[in-house]
Amino acid sequence: MVYLVIVEGISDMGVVEGIAEKVKCPVECRRMRGNRPDKACRIIKAEAMGGEVQESDRFKGCT
């Protein structure tokens, strides 16, 4: 099972990937654009759909 980890910045992504490599845990890191945790659901939806973002969901929150 691959875990999806949503991080805020590039340095956070490096830390998470480094720790995951040491504990041998497969992760997929995705970076948010800025500190917008309410938009994290957009990334989750995109990953669930195979990486594609629908235009209708692009500017919406989790609704």
Secondary structure, 3 states (H helix, E strand, C coil): CCEEEEECCHHHHHHHHHHHHHCCCCEEEEECCCCCHHHHHHHHHHHHCCCCCCHHHCCCCCC
